[in-house]
Amino acid sequence: MNISIFGLGYVGAVSLACLARDGHHVVGVDVDPAKLELIAAGKTPVVEEGMVELMAKVVRSGQVRVMADALQAVHDTELSLICVGTPSAPNGSQDQSAVLRLAEQLGAALRALQRPHVFVFRSTLAPGSVEEVLVPILERASGKCEGRDFHVCFQPEFLREGSSIRDYDQPPFTIVGAHRPEPVARLRTLFGHLPCDFHSTSIRTAETVKYGCNNFHALKITFANETARLCEALGVDAFEVMDLLCRDTQLNISRAYLRPGFAFGGSCLPKDLRATLHLAKLHDVELPMHAAILASNRTHVEHAIAKVLGTGRRRVGMIGLAFKTGTDDLRESPLVAVAEHLIGKGLSLLVYDPEVHLSSLLGANRRFIEDRLPHIGALVRSDLAAVVAQSEVLLIGSSDKRTLEAVRRLATADHVVVDLAHIGDTDDLSARYVGLAWGDPRRDCAEAVASERANSGQPPQT
Ligand SMILES: NC(=O)c1ccc[n+]([C@@H]2O[C@H](COP(=O)([O-])OP(=O)(O)OC[C@H]3O[C@@H](n4cnc5c(N)ncnc54)[C@H](O)[C@@H]3O)[C@@H](O)[C@H]2O)c1
């Protein structure tokens, strides 16, 4: 393939060398003449293991050209990878000045082009940038239409400096965000041979996944480092602790606990986090990330309360009360916190939980509910149908299958379902749906179909 690469920093230079090595004809473009001169001389502009030899080899092979002329580069190629820097601005926002300037140039280059071109944004970009900012610039500057005269997609780059050639050849996965199948097919030709899964998704999702990955990596590093500082104070070997922690691939290094849902609670996580923070205080150890966890969890509870209040309805039926489905443990259940708050706001509340029978609650569990919600007995009902019938809002905090099936059956078009448990499919739900931190699958699906139709030129269905 004939490929142009814009921005010859770490990402662009490594991509240029690897794509040329794999037999493609590559044109490198940068605004920095020193980088162009280095590459033209077969030298690498970035310090990376293996790059000295690889760059010398690919430049010698004649597969690589460099130039400063963006117009020429677009005209000489069929696909462009955009790898310019997107650093932090002083206020923390993303400084997109380089990519915005470049988009103007690429659009101008497109104006005189007779065949469709594919632009692949590989720079890390704030979600929404490609669709809301870059495509409009390309269309305005070219006078052409995305999807018809040219294609755009976003393919996040996952290489790490220091091991970037290895990471190029063995990425964790390939993700391509695109509106249409054509650019995805082109990138499958380029990267489909790599030993990893290839996923195509929406542009905005791909942009967001890149941020999610980097934030998750930062979170993991900080977790290990805070754990080490605490271990140091306790005279415990942090490496052994983290090594053993990572050996649990069931709950720790796994998908467990990584599905969005409601706040955590129960008799273990909140109390053990509090005890960890207390221990740290005793030893003068600062654990700001650990300290932020409980505050963030409370924010999630407040978010749920805001969603219920946002419905404007006053009669709430809470489905689920225990801290998680399948238990009757009410201690530190975030649903209890929601119930308290709603009652405090003067809303009328009824509660149904298939596992909670007040008469059989024992010990600490019973004490907790008597201390926190002494009047809970008056609110709990054993008849789900009665709760649904007397409520305007159904606040779903349980994922119990049988209960959810019954709620789906009983809810009418007059109800609003506020879903804290992510009940999934809403097709058979006649009620209005409000997700805690996600949309209504029915609406998302309808929007996807409408956008697919718009893109394929078919008239919208009414
Ligand atoms: N460095 C990494 O390990 C890494 C990994 C994944 C993603 N990313 C992302 O990839 C992007 C590039 O990162 P990088 O580290 O390679 O950046 P970099 O700063 O090393 O290189 C960017 C290059 O773009 C050039 N440039 C600026 N404006 C240009 C223009 N109009 N036309 C042509 N070239 C232009 C600059 O001169 C520079 O050489 C960033 O968005 C970054 O967040 C970086």
The ligand as a Gaussian input file, in Angstrom:
#p B3LYP/6-31G(d) Opt

LIG

0 1
 N        4.771000       8.268000      22.585000
 C        4.026000       7.204000      22.810000
 O        4.482000       6.200000      23.371000
 C        2.582000       7.179000      22.388000
 C        1.866000       5.983000      22.489000
 C        0.551000       5.969000      22.064000
 C       -0.055000       7.123000      21.575000
 N        0.667000       8.270000      21.514000
 C        0.010000       9.461000      20.949000
 O        0.474000       9.606000      19.610000
 C        0.613000      10.984000      19.277000
 C        2.041000      11.249000      18.875000
 O        2.878000      10.985000      19.968000
 P        4.458000      11.054000      19.829000
 O        5.005000      10.699000      21.160000
 O        4.886000      10.317000      18.633000
 O        4.648000      12.642000      19.588000
 P        5.973000      13.438000      19.274000
 O        5.837000      14.747000      19.952000
 O        7.176000      12.585000      19.557000
 O        5.894000      13.632000      17.703000
 C        4.945000      14.412000      17.079000
 C        5.526000      14.897000      15.755000
 O        4.519000      15.584000      15.028000
 C        5.165000      16.596000      14.296000
 N        4.170000      17.560000      13.797000
 C        3.537000      18.553000      14.449000
 N        2.715000      19.219000      13.614000
 C        2.822000      18.621000      12.409000
 C        2.221000      18.842000      11.139000
 N        1.308000      19.827000      10.941000
 N        2.549000      18.037000      10.129000
 C        3.462000      17.061000      10.277000
 N        4.072000      16.814000      11.463000
 C        3.755000      17.572000      12.515000
 C        6.161000      17.163000      15.281000
 O        7.186000      17.916000      14.650000
 C        6.692000      15.870000      15.906000
 O        7.811000      15.374000      15.210000
 C        0.164000      11.755000      20.509000
 O       -1.217000      12.065000      20.373000
 C        0.348000      10.776000      21.642000
 O       -0.513000      11.040000      22.716000
 C        1.981000       8.332000      21.888000

